[in-house]
């Protein structure tokens, strides 16, 4: 893990600045592939909907966009764009949205297919802090825990996007086997597609 990877997500805005931020941007801004990493650990904080700390798999992806932070956040604040940045094979569609505009407490119901199997996914928006951060976490769906933090860091030349997902699989005893290749590859592939869509969208 790099120095940046070791910074807890809720301390990124406090600690990722100056030379450390500039070096990271220089490292990733011209990459044609996503910078991703995995970590297995335990959070001292409770991840909803759990009522106690739990071990989880943490995935992070970093991406630089040479656009102002307000413009980039606005793209993600449009619910319709979530369908655009999701791979077509998931057949991902928004079934319902509790508020007209995304805000703190907005609830979504999605329909999708996971390897051809129909599924519903209910999520809740929290930590809504434009244009710097928001979280969507699973209330009901295929995972025991899915906690996705979207972070936006303003830089001198644009915006650094950080996606961090902490997730726990439904069957604990098979987690290590599955995540080592199957689920892990699925998550990496989904976020790789997101990376490529955003890269091409802002190059157009």
N, C-alpha and C positions, 0 to 999 in steps of 0.2 A: 504494500500500500504506500502511496506517496504521501507527502506531508498534507496535501489538500484533502486526500481521501480520509485522513484521520480526523479531520475537523468535523464535529457533530453538525448535522444539518441546521440545527437551531442556533449555531454560532457562526455560520458562514458569513453573514453580513458584518459581523463584528471582527472576524479574524482574517477573512480573505480580502486583502486590500494591499495597496502599495506594490512592492516588488514581487511579492508572492502571486498576486493577481495578474500582474503584467507578464510574468514568466509563464503562467498557465495559459493565458490567451495566446502568447507567441507560440507555445507548443502545439496548440490545437486549432488555431484559426485557419490554417491551410490544409488541414487533414481532409481527405476524401472519404474517410470512414470514421465511425463514432469512437470516441474514447470511453470505454465502459469498464467497470470492474464489479466483482462480487465480494461479499464478506459475510461470514456466518458469525453471529454474536447474539448478545442479549441486551435489551434496552432496559435501563433502570426505570424508565417511564412506562406507563401503561399505554398500549396501542389499542384503540377501540377496534372492535367491540369487546375485547378482553377486559377483565376486571383486575388483572394482575400482570406483572412483567412476564415476558415470554421470550424464548429464543426465536430468532427469525433469520431469514436470508435477506441481505441488503444488496440491492442493485443500484448502481449509480451510472449516469451518463452525462457527459459534459459536451456542450456545443456552443460555439461562438457565432453570433449573428451581427453583422456590421450595420445595425439599425438601432435607433433610440429605444430605450427601455419601454417607454409608453406605447410605442407602436407595436413592439413585440408582445407585450402583455395583452394589448387589445385583441390581438389575433387569438390568443388562448382563452380570452374571456368571451369569445363567440362560440356557443355550444356546437353550432353546425360544423366548426372546424375540427372538432374531435373526430367526427366521422371521416373527414378528409385525411387525417394523419394516422388512421388505423388501417392495417392491411385489408384488402378487399376480401380475402378468403375467410376472414372472421365474420363477414356480413353484419357488421356492427351498425346498429341503428338506435337512435334515441326514441324510446317508447313514451316517456313522459318526463316533464320538467316542472318542478313545483313553483318556480318563479319565472317571470318573463325574462329577466336578466339574471345572470349568475351573481350570487351574493352569499354572504355568510348564512349557512343553513339551507341553501338550495339542495333539493333532493332530486336525483335522477334515477330513472329505470331504463336500462338498456336491454336490447335483445341482440344476441350474437350467436355464433356457432363456434364451438371449440373442437377442432378436428371433426367437423361435420355434425357434432351433437348440439342441438338447440339448448340455449341457456339464457337465464335472466340475471342481470347484475344490478343491484340497488346500491347507490353510493350517496354520500353526504359531503357537501362542501364545507370546510372549516378553514380557519387561519386565513380568511380572505383579507389580503392586505395589498391592494393595488398600489404601484405596479411591481411589487417585490415578491409576492408569495401567495400561494394558496395550496390547500390540501384536499384531495378527494380520498375518502376511505370507504371501504366496502361495508355496507350494513348486511347485505345478503348476497351470496354468490358462490363461486367455485372454490374460494380460499377460506381458511379459518380467519386469516387476517390479510388485508391488502391496504397498505397505507402509503399513498403516493404524494410526495411533496414536490411541488413545482416551484423552483426558486429562480429569480431573475436578478442578476447582479449587474449594475451599471458599470461600464468601463469607459476609458477615454475614447475608444473608437467604436463602441457598440454595446452589445449586451451578451453576457454569459448566461446560458441556460443550464440549469442543473436539475435533472430528474433523479429523485431518489425514491425507490420503492422498497418498503420493508414488507415481506410477506411470509405467511406460515401456511403450509399445505394442510388439507383436511385430515389426512391420515399420517400421524406423526411417525409411525414405524417405517413408512416407505419414503419419507421425505429425503433422506440422504441419497438413496438410490436414484430416485426420480430427478431431483434437482441437479445431480451431478451431470446429467446430459439432457434429459427430455424437457422438463419445465424450464431449466436454465436456458436452453437454446430457444425455446418459445419466447421467453421474455426478451432475450437479446435480439431476436429477430423482429419482434414487434417494435422495439425502440430503435432498431436500425432503420426500419421503414420510416418511422417518425423523423429521424435524423435526416434521411435523404429527402423526404418531402419538404421539410423546413429549409434545408439547404437550397433546393431547387426553387422553392417558392420565392425566396428572397434574392435569388440570382436573376430571376426573370425580369 
